[in-house]
């Protein structure tokens, strides 16, 4: 999926007044782009999920060293049947239409991107929230990708005060914490994931998503702080500015990831986060890693770490 830049159009003050009234009609933010607008739908792809396409065969070597196309997911994927009509979540003006992408500029320098649609609108057209059909979900996508930009910056649509209603009752898990030592330095990584709050239909059922935040700290065996909490990954509001492989560690791949001539159908993704490189005096320690979701549910894992004299 390309991160094509959108064009911002100037909109008359009278139009902004109408948009503000529509926004105010949705307490706590805006509704969903598919019907019913004010009921939660399954989200099969989270903001910040890894998006990976590898140049090479489906092997461990490819995962650990091959080139390809790698980016953090800049929106959310909302599951819905192919052919489902998608509507704007905020009134505005269409500023971009491509084979898959439609961009609508709204009020207060905010805009929305809608991906994987057969478009029913054109550039320059004014569209009304929950009334205008932007397009229909293209086969075989089975979802509409929704991105929100505030001031030209991608923000997490699932944060409080944005897409509503949305609840999250699942608890993220840290599945492993690993270390690699070289010349006295210890490089730490952790695998963590979460699962959608609502069951996702079809082939994506049971596949993981990333947590919204991963943090870690180091303690003595008795619990005294040695290295205070550091945040390795945080997409609760925005995407990190760091390059993909500075955030995720090698071995990371998305659900059903693609290789040059192979598509890993139904295979779950693996999300490995770079925690950091530390240097510790000889002794026994505990590394505590915590993964949290957008609503604050969290799970932790503690790993023993011994540094010999």
Secondary structure, DSSP 8 states (H G I E B T S, - for coil): ------------HHHHHHHHHHHHTSTTSB--SSSSTTS---EEE-TT-EEEEESS-SSHHHHHH--EEEEE--SEEEE--TT-EEE-SS-EEEEEE-SSEEEEE-STTEEEEEESEEE---TT-EE-TTTSEEEEE-TTT-EEEEEEEETTEEE-TTSTTSB-S-------EEEEEEEEEETTEEEEEEEEEEE-SS---GGGTT-EE--SEEEEEEEETTS-EEEEEEEEEE-SSB--SS-HHHHB-TT-B-TT-EETTEE-TT---B-EEEEEEE---SEEEEEEEEEE-TTS-EEEEEEEEEE--
